[in-house]
Amino acid sequence: MIQLLLDGVYRDIELIHVRMNFSKSLDSAGKLEFAKVLELFRVISKIYWARFKYGLKILYYPPSGPRLVPILRDVIILGMTRWLFDATVFHFHASGISDYVKKSSLLLRALVRIAFANPELAIHISNGGPRDGLSMNCKREIVIPNGIPDAAGESIARSTRGGARINILFVAVLREDKGVLVAIQATLELLRKGADLRLTCLGKWESGKLEARALAMIEPAFKDCFDFPGVIAGAEKWEYYRKADVFLFPSFFHSETFPVVLLEAMCFSLPVVAARWRGIPEVVEEGSCALLCEPRDAAGCRDALAQLVEDASLRERMGQKSRERYLRYFTVEAHRRAMESALSQWKDR
């Protein structure tokens, strides 16, 4: 979404939204399609309309992630619209454009340099990823964490009685670098040692080949200890969080800047096991609400998971710390306050 900002403090500001709807599904993301070309020209025409109808001065734009087609889309939109505005703010929800462009052709590097150069402000959502704003010679750079609505509504107290099965939840696109195979391997090793566990992986498989590979890892004796329900949304998704005991996220995804699923886990008072990778250590606090392992380290993931599986009181303490951390740093209100402070410099322009 592009937000074209009128003068004023963010809290009171009128936002003119030009919605970008390029990918209709996960499968179409990053691919060149005729419908996306039509959407591209619709977005550009709407920006022109909004600029001249409302006399806007500032362009607030969220650049794409590090893939060729989305980057070319951004180059075209920015190349045709930035000159209309007095200032540009980039908000990097995905990171890694600068690293991607460094390995690209001279032509792409030149186009990106022209389209993205010298923004007045670059907003990153964590310090853990590449500093794309600095590579674009931004005049000012800040970090503002994401915030999400409080879907849980309250702190969740889970049963600490012995003998109950421990439910482990993994939520992401089911791809290897999101850590799904590490999660399966770590769970399998604990099951072989006699632990009573169930791993639920919410999300869509990246490919049938990876799904077959993952399912082949699971021994017949433990087949009922794994569940792959697919993509779940809304209230049904929150029930999975509510019924879980531990959240598992051993991701080593190349642009894992600020995984929202970790905010969701903390919102629902879940202790976390995750990889010490990119922006993850900034989201969760190691030793307080999370135990971290090295990327791709199934044994380390297993050992961290075992600590929580074997110690109900530890799960309870870390779960409550998760909820406290969410309420302090990652609510919508906390995010709004930070954005208001960042954008208020244009109040009198």
NORQUIMO-V77096 format. One record per helix or strand. SS is the DSSP state (H for helix, E for strand). FROM is the first residue (numbers start at 1). TO is the last residue. If there is no record, write none. Layout:
<<SS | FROM | TO> <SS | FROM | TO>>
This chain:
<<E | 2 | 5> <E | 15 | 18> <H | 26 | 28> <H | 34 | 54> <E | 58 | 61> <H | 68 | 84> <E | 87 | 92> <H | 97 | 102> <H | 106 | 116> <E | 121 | 124> <H | 132 | 135> <E | 141 | 143> <E | 148 | 148> <E | 166 | 171> <E | 174 | 174> <H | 176 | 178> <H | 180 | 192> <E | 197 | 202> <E | 205 | 205> <H | 208 | 217> <H | 220 | 225> <E | 226 | 230> <H | 234 | 243> <E | 246 | 249> <H | 260 | 267> <E | 271 | 275> <H | 280 | 283> <E | 286 | 286> <E | 290 | 293> <H | 298 | 310> <H | 312 | 329> <E | 331 | 331> <H | 332 | 346>>
